[in-house]
Structures are given as structure tokens and as C-alpha cells.
Amino acid sequence: MADTCGQVLLGSGLTVLSHPLMYIKVLVQVGHEPLPPTLGRNLFGRQVYQLPGLFAYAKHIIKIDGKSGLFNGLAPRLCAGTIGTIVHSRVLQVVGGGQKAEEGSLQHVVNETTREMIARSCATIVTHPFHVITLRCMVQFIGREAKYSGVFDSVITVYREEGILGFFAGLIPRLLGDVLSLWICNMLAHLINTYAIDDSMSHTSEIKNCSQAVTGFLASMLTYPFVLVSNLMAVNNCGLAGGLPPYAPIYPTWLDCWSHLSREGNMSRGNSLFFRKLPVGKTYAIDQKRFF
């Protein structure tokens, strides 16, 4: 119990610190570009037009809503984090260790990854309604709505307008992305630790921890489209300007959303908040002005 409380406190602190970053990322994901591109330099020193990065976007939000505006949607996100940590911990206890296998073996990795997959999936399903409310509280910035103003009021709003299914908008791609990311990360790390790292090497444990971090980053990059599609479906056609045309068509299913983003070449939109290259001929919904 003490470990769970510690995880909740640590997770809550990290959530508060990272919230402005997630807030800006979500606005970029839905296509909100309120600032014109600026002339800058890419990694190779070449002059190119770039979309405003993290800090310029943050200044824009502060100018409109003040510093507190960077924390829109924080309350439901904290609820999701707290409940998710508790559910994750309890499910791991219930699932147990299963059949024993030699530590470091492929069977051991499969067993542990399966346990973690079950625990994460349960936590994701239980907390997804709070995730949906979090995203909608953020996207309200675009149309200056106040439809989702609190956790309990937002729950009532979603249920009244969309029923139970409204709380689980975008759940399937989110679950798929989480599961794929977990398996890619753990299996790649196992292959690297088994066949590329010699146990006789110095600092073996540090190297293995580093390989886990690298494979985790790679897995998150590969599965990012699932995150993007999930977030877009969570706000699509919910009555907010950010989930309606011209920002996005009305998507019947998440597969339609995926197909549309793929055709436009926008599967990585919002993946990076720095060195954001301006797409040629892109029309932004903020003022329908075309930049070249």
C-alpha cells in the first residue's frame, strides 16, 4: 500500500510538471495553428519556414488565458493518473507471477510482458473516461467554449449527449498502441540484451537499462499514430470547434480517421514540438490562409 501511495504522489507530481507540454501537444495534434510560421534554421543550418515551437505556443496561451491556462484539463488527468496507478498495482497482484521461468530468458520476458499488458489494459479502460474529458477540456481553447468546466459536470455532459459510449471514444486505437508499444519495447530490449551485450562487459546493468530506454523511445515513435488517432477520435464530433470541420471531418470510425491522416501525410502531426517543418501548401483552419 505504501508503495502504491508513493507511486501516486510521484505520478501526480510528474503529471503537473508535464501538463503544459501535453496541453500544447494536443492542440497541435488537432491542427490548431494560431501563429504564423517564422523563418528559422533546420538542423543542417539551412533557412526554412517553421511552425512555432513549444515555447512560442506556450507564450500564446499565457497571453490569452494567463499562466493558469496552461493547466486546463489538469483535474481529470490527475484523477486518471491516480486511479490508473491503483488499478495497475491491484491487477498485477491478482495476476501474480504465473509459471516460473529463468530470469532473462525469452519465456520470462513473455510472462512479465503479458502481466504488464493485462495490468496496463485494465488501467487504460478504467481511466479512459477521464482521459476523454481531459482532452476535451484542452481542445475547448480553440473555440473558447466552456462546455467542459469540471470533472463531475463534464461526466454529466458526456453522458447526456453521447451516452456510455461517449466515455470510450478513441479507446481501441489507444489500447492497440499501448499493447504494441509494450511488446515492441520489451522484445527488442530482450534481443539486444541477449545477442548484442556480453555479460562479461563492464557496466552491463547500466547498458541494459540504456537499451530499455532506447527501445522504449523507438516503440513510442512507431506507435505514435495510434496515440494521434485515439486523441482525435476522443474529441471528434463532440460539439467543440476543435473536433468539427474545418479542423477535422466527422469520422465514423477510427479507421476512417487513420485513413484520412495517412492520405494527407499527417500521421506524425504533433510528434515533435521543435523544428516543426511547414508543410508545402498547407491550409490552416485558424484563418484559412495558405502559407508557402
C-alpha positions as CSV (number, residue, x, y, z in Angstrom):
1,M,0.0,0.0,0.0
2,A,2.9,2.4,0.9
3,D,4.5,1.7,-2.5
4,T,1.2,2.5,-4.3
5,C,0.8,5.7,-2.4
6,G,4.4,6.7,-3.3
7,Q,3.7,5.9,-6.9
8,V,0.6,8.0,-6.8
9,L,2.4,11.0,-5.3
10,L,5.3,10.7,-7.7
11,G,3.0,10.3,-10.7
12,S,0.9,13.3,-9.7
13,G,3.9,15.5,-9.4
14,L,5.2,14.4,-12.8
15,T,1.7,14.9,-14.3
16,V,1.5,18.5,-13.0
17,L,5.0,19.3,-14.4
18,S,4.4,17.7,-17.8
19,H,0.8,19.0,-18.2
20,P,1.6,22.2,-20.2
21,L,3.6,20.0,-22.7
22,M,0.7,17.6,-23.2
23,Y,-1.7,20.5,-23.5
24,I,0.2,22.1,-26.3
25,K,0.8,18.7,-28.0
26,V,-2.9,18.0,-28.0
27,L,-3.7,21.4,-29.6
28,V,-1.1,20.7,-32.3
29,Q,-2.5,17.2,-32.9
30,V,-6.0,18.6,-33.7
31,G,-4.4,21.1,-36.1
32,H,-4.7,24.3,-34.2
33,E,-2.0,26.7,-35.5
34,P,-2.8,30.2,-34.3
35,L,0.6,31.6,-35.0
36,P,2.2,32.2,-38.4
37,P,5.3,30.4,-39.5
38,T,8.7,32.0,-38.9
39,L,11.9,31.9,-40.8
40,G,14.4,29.7,-38.9
41,R,17.2,27.2,-39.5
42,N,16.9,23.4,-39.5
43,L,19.4,21.0,-38.0
44,F,21.7,21.4,-41.0
45,G,21.7,25.2,-40.8
46,R,19.5,25.8,-43.8
47,Q,16.9,28.6,-43.7
48,V,13.4,27.2,-43.7
49,Y,10.0,28.3,-42.6
50,Q,9.0,26.6,-39.4
51,L,5.8,26.5,-37.3
52,P,6.1,27.9,-33.8
53,G,7.6,25.6,-31.3
54,L,6.7,24.7,-27.7
55,F,7.8,28.0,-26.1
56,A,6.2,30.3,-28.6
57,Y,2.9,28.3,-28.3
58,A,3.1,28.5,-24.5
59,K,3.5,32.2,-24.6
60,H,0.5,32.5,-26.9
61,I,-1.7,30.5,-24.4
62,I,-0.4,32.6,-21.5
63,K,-1.2,35.8,-23.4
64,I,-4.8,34.7,-23.7
65,D,-5.6,32.7,-20.5
66,G,-2.7,33.6,-18.2
67,K,-0.2,31.0,-16.7
68,S,-3.1,29.1,-15.2
69,G,-4.4,28.5,-18.7
70,L,-1.5,26.1,-19.3
71,F,-3.2,23.7,-16.8
72,N,-6.6,23.3,-18.4
73,G,-7.7,19.7,-18.0
74,L,-5.3,19.0,-15.2
75,A,-8.0,17.8,-12.6
76,P,-9.4,14.9,-14.7
77,R,-5.9,14.0,-15.8
78,L,-4.8,13.7,-12.1
79,C,-7.9,11.6,-11.5
80,A,-6.9,9.3,-14.4
81,G,-3.3,9.0,-13.1
82,T,-4.3,8.2,-9.5
83,I,-7.0,5.7,-10.4
84,G,-4.8,4.1,-13.1
85,T,-1.9,3.6,-10.7
86,I,-4.1,1.9,-8.1
87,V,-5.8,-0.3,-10.7
88,H,-2.4,-1.2,-12.3
89,S,-1.0,-2.2,-8.9
90,R,-4.0,-4.3,-7.9
91,V,-4.2,-6.1,-11.2
92,L,-0.5,-7.0,-11.0
93,Q,-1.2,-8.5,-7.6
94,V,-4.1,-10.5,-8.8
95,V,-2.4,-11.8,-12.0
96,G,0.6,-12.9,-9.9
97,G,3.8,-14.4,-11.3
98,G,2.3,-17.3,-13.2
99,Q,4.6,-20.1,-14.3
100,K,8.2,-19.5,-13.2
101,A,10.9,-19.1,-15.9
102,E,14.6,-18.4,-15.7
103,E,15.2,-14.7,-15.4
104,G,16.4,-13.2,-18.6
105,S,15.0,-16.0,-20.8
106,L,12.6,-15.4,-23.6
107,Q,9.8,-17.1,-21.6
108,H,10.4,-14.9,-18.6
109,V,10.2,-11.8,-20.8
110,V,6.9,-13.1,-22.4
111,N,5.4,-13.8,-19.0
112,E,6.3,-10.4,-17.5
113,T,5.2,-8.6,-20.6
114,T,1.9,-10.4,-20.6
115,R,1.3,-9.5,-16.9
116,E,2.2,-5.8,-17.6
117,M,-0.1,-5.8,-20.7
118,I,-3.1,-7.0,-18.7
119,A,-2.4,-4.5,-15.9
120,R,-2.0,-1.6,-18.3
121,S,-5.0,-2.5,-20.4
122,C,-7.2,-2.7,-17.3
123,A,-5.9,0.7,-16.1
124,T,-6.4,2.2,-19.5
125,I,-10.0,1.0,-19.8
126,V,-11.0,2.2,-16.3
127,T,-9.4,5.6,-16.7
128,H,-10.3,6.3,-20.3
129,P,-13.4,8.4,-19.5
130,F,-11.2,10.8,-17.6
131,H,-8.7,10.9,-20.5
132,V,-11.6,11.8,-22.8
133,I,-12.7,14.7,-20.5
134,T,-9.1,15.9,-20.2
135,L,-8.7,16.1,-24.0
136,R,-12.0,18.0,-24.4
137,C,-11.1,20.4,-21.6
138,M,-7.9,21.2,-23.6
139,V,-9.5,21.4,-27.0
140,Q,-12.0,24.0,-25.7
141,F,-9.2,26.5,-26.0
142,I,-9.7,26.6,-29.8
143,G,-13.3,27.7,-29.9
144,R,-13.2,29.4,-26.5
145,E,-16.0,27.2,-25.2
146,A,-16.8,26.4,-21.6
147,K,-18.7,23.2,-22.2
148,Y,-16.4,21.0,-20.0
149,S,-15.8,23.0,-16.9
150,G,-15.3,20.4,-14.2
151,V,-14.9,16.7,-13.7
152,F,-18.4,16.0,-12.5
153,D,-20.1,18.4,-14.8
154,S,-18.2,17.0,-17.7
155,V,-19.3,13.5,-16.8
156,I,-22.9,14.6,-16.9
157,T,-22.4,16.4,-20.2
158,V,-20.8,13.4,-21.9
159,Y,-23.4,11.0,-20.6
160,R,-26.3,13.3,-21.6
161,E,-25.1,13.9,-25.1
162,E,-23.4,10.6,-26.1
163,G,-24.3,8.0,-23.5
164,I,-21.9,5.5,-22.1
165,L,-20.1,5.0,-25.4
166,G,-19.0,8.7,-25.3
167,F,-16.7,7.9,-22.4
168,F,-14.8,5.4,-24.5
169,A,-14.3,7.4,-27.7
170,G,-10.8,6.6,-29.1
171,L,-10.3,3.7,-26.7
172,I,-9.5,1.0,-29.3
173,P,-6.5,2.7,-31.0
174,R,-5.2,3.7,-27.6
175,L,-5.3,0.1,-26.4
176,L,-3.7,-1.2,-29.5
177,G,-1.0,1.4,-29.4
178,D,-0.2,0.7,-25.7
179,V,0.0,-3.1,-26.3
180,L,2.1,-2.8,-29.4
181,S,4.5,-0.3,-27.8
182,L,4.9,-2.6,-24.7
183,W,5.7,-5.7,-26.8
184,I,8.0,-3.9,-29.2
185,C,9.9,-2.3,-26.4
186,N,10.4,-5.5,-24.3
187,M,11.1,-7.9,-27.2
188,L,13.7,-5.5,-28.8
189,A,15.3,-4.9,-25.4
190,H,15.5,-8.7,-24.9
191,L,17.1,-9.3,-28.3
192,I,19.7,-6.5,-27.7
193,N,20.5,-7.6,-24.1
194,T,20.8,-11.3,-25.2
195,Y,22.7,-11.1,-28.5
196,A,24.4,-7.6,-28.5
197,I,25.5,-7.2,-24.9
198,D,28.1,-9.5,-23.4
199,D,27.6,-10.2,-19.7
200,S,31.4,-10.0,-19.2
201,M,31.4,-6.4,-20.2
202,S,31.8,-3.7,-17.6
203,H,28.7,-1.7,-16.6
204,T,26.4,-4.4,-18.1
205,S,23.4,-3.4,-16.0
206,E,23.7,0.3,-17.0
207,I,24.0,-0.7,-20.6
208,K,20.9,-2.9,-20.4
209,N,18.9,-0.1,-18.7
210,C,20.0,2.2,-21.5
211,S,18.9,-0.3,-24.2
212,Q,15.5,-0.5,-22.5
213,A,15.2,3.3,-22.6
214,V,16.2,3.4,-26.3
215,T,13.8,0.6,-27.3
216,G,11.1,2.3,-25.3
217,F,11.7,5.6,-27.3
218,L,11.7,3.7,-30.6
219,A,8.5,1.8,-29.7
220,S,6.7,5.1,-28.8
221,M,7.8,6.6,-32.2
222,L,6.5,3.6,-34.1
223,T,3.2,3.5,-32.3
224,Y,2.6,7.3,-32.2
225,P,-0.1,7.2,-35.0
226,F,-2.3,5.2,-32.6
227,V,-1.9,7.9,-30.0
228,L,-2.8,10.6,-32.5
229,V,-5.8,8.8,-33.9
230,S,-7.1,8.0,-30.4
231,N,-6.8,11.6,-29.3
232,L,-8.6,12.9,-32.4
233,M,-11.4,10.4,-32.0
234,A,-11.8,11.4,-28.4
235,V,-12.8,14.9,-29.4
236,N,-14.3,14.3,-32.9
237,N,-17.9,15.4,-33.3
238,C,-18.3,16.2,-29.6
239,G,-19.7,19.7,-30.2
240,L,-16.4,21.5,-29.8
241,A,-14.9,23.6,-32.6
242,G,-11.7,21.6,-32.4
243,G,-13.5,18.4,-33.2
244,L,-15.5,19.7,-36.2
245,P,-14.7,20.9,-39.7
246,P,-12.6,22.7,-40.7
247,Y,-10.2,21.2,-38.1
248,A,-11.3,17.7,-38.9
249,P,-14.0,15.8,-40.9
250,I,-16.6,13.8,-39.0
251,Y,-15.0,10.3,-38.7
252,P,-17.5,7.3,-38.5
253,T,-14.7,5.1,-37.1
254,W,-11.1,5.4,-36.0
255,L,-10.1,3.5,-39.2
256,D,-11.6,6.4,-41.3
257,C,-9.5,8.8,-39.2
258,W,-6.4,6.8,-39.7
259,S,-7.0,6.6,-43.5
260,H,-7.6,10.3,-43.8
261,L,-4.4,11.2,-41.8
262,S,-2.4,8.7,-43.9
263,R,-3.6,10.2,-47.2
264,E,-2.7,13.7,-46.0
265,G,0.7,12.6,-44.7
266,N,-0.2,13.8,-41.2
267,M,0.4,10.6,-39.2
268,S,3.2,12.3,-37.2
269,R,1.4,15.6,-36.5
270,G,2.3,16.8,-33.0
271,N,5.0,14.2,-32.5
272,S,7.6,16.9,-32.2
273,L,7.2,20.4,-30.8
274,F,10.6,21.6,-32.1
275,F,11.8,22.2,-35.6
276,R,8.3,21.9,-36.9
277,K,8.6,22.0,-40.7
278,L,5.9,23.8,-42.6
279,P,4.1,21.5,-45.0
280,V,4.0,22.9,-48.5
281,G,0.6,24.3,-49.5
282,K,-0.9,23.5,-46.1
283,T,-4.1,25.4,-45.2
284,Y,-4.6,26.1,-41.6
285,A,-8.1,26.3,-40.1
286,I,-7.3,29.2,-37.9
287,D,-7.7,31.8,-40.6
288,Q,-7.9,29.7,-43.8
289,K,-4.7,31.5,-45.0
290,R,-2.3,29.5,-47.2
291,F,1.4,29.7,-46.5
292,F,4.1,28.7,-48.9
